[in-house]
Amino acid sequence: PKMRDVWYCRPYANSIAYQIREAIPGAQADQVRRVEQNEGNVLERISGLMWLISAAALLAAGFAVSAAMATAILERQREIGLMRSLGASKGSIAFLFYVETGLLAIFAGAVGYLLGSGLAAWLGARIFSGDGAASIGPILIPVLLPVVVALALVVAIAGSTPSIRAALEMDPSTVLRADA
């Protein structure tokens, strides 16, 4: 009974090869370890590469958000100076910019999730079409939507914070005099 458990109840490659040899007398069934190990190594390297590409994309997105926010603040210097001279607090101005950034990040995160899911389905169908997986539909994993949106919010807020801080340090009288 103990050997039966080892050779019949476990989905190991050696167990399956043993069952094949037992079911077909004279058959030679052996595990092909080298191919299996090479596939594992390739998948491990691809996984590491994907993490590296994701980190680089997040960093680039942070820089892009920072540049876009710096441009928006330069365009709105007069408005910021006017609000400050009329008594708006630095916190309320920062809140306005963060709300704008947050709304754009939520929208962009949701669109990015949908586009990324579609791209993953298309690539999966292209890459694995020889394996009978040509009819792969959209890969929508609902658990990932809040993760992607939260990540977009974090990147957007982190990227826009330096520009917002610089905007809050502007002297309203200097900004308003420059336009006169």
HELIX and SHEET records of a PDB file:
HELIX    1   1 LYS A    2  TYR A    8  1                                   7    
HELIX    2   2 ALA A   13  ALA A   23  1                                  11    
HELIX    3   3 ARG A   33  GLU A   75  1                                  43    
HELIX    4   4 GLN A   77  SER A   85  1                                   9    
HELIX    5   5 LYS A   90  ILE A  127  1                                  38    
HELIX    6   6 SER A  129  ASP A  131  5                                   3    
HELIX    7   7 LEU A  144  LEU A  168  1                                  25    
HELIX    8   8 PRO A  172  ASP A  179  1                                   8    
END                                                                             
